[in-house]
Amino acid sequence: MRLLVVIIKGRAKLEELLTGFLEIGITGATVVDGQGMGQVISQDVPIFAGLKTLFPGAEGASQIVLSVVAPDKVADAFALISEVYGDLAEPGTGIAFTLPVDEVRGFKPDLD
C-alpha cells in the first residue's frame, strides 16, 4: 500500500479532486487544513514578515489530502491531480507524493 499525500492551496478545486478519486476507485481520504511555512513565519514572527516574498503562495490556507491507496491506483491518482491542478510546477501551487505503508489496520481495499 501507499500513502498518497496531496498539499494544495485553497479549497476551490478540492471537491473536483475528491469526486475524481471516487471515479478512479479511491474511496477514502482525509482532508486537513494546514498552513505553509511562509504563512506561519509572516504571521507569527513579525521580524520575518518582509521575507514573505521568498515563499511563493504563502498567503491562504492549504488543504492536505491523505489517502491510503493500492499501488496500482497511484498513476491514476497522479494523472487526476495533474488534470485538476496542473503539473504543480509553479512554486506555491502544491505538492503531491507517496510514501510506502508497511502495515495497515482498519482499511478496506477498494473493489473494482
Secondary structure as GFF3:
##gff-version 3
##sequence-region A 1 112
A	DSSP	beta_strand	2	9	.	.	.	ID=ss1
A	DSSP	alpha_helix	14	23	.	.	.	ID=ss2
A	DSSP	beta_strand	30	34	.	.	.	ID=ss3
A	DSSP	alpha_helix	37	44	.	.	.	ID=ss4
A	DSSP	three_ten_helix	46	54	.	.	.	ID=ss5
A	DSSP	beta_strand	62	69	.	.	.	ID=ss6
A	DSSP	three_ten_helix	71	73	.	.	.	ID=ss7
A	DSSP	alpha_helix	74	85	.	.	.	ID=ss8
A	DSSP	beta_strand	94	100	.	.	.	ID=ss9
###
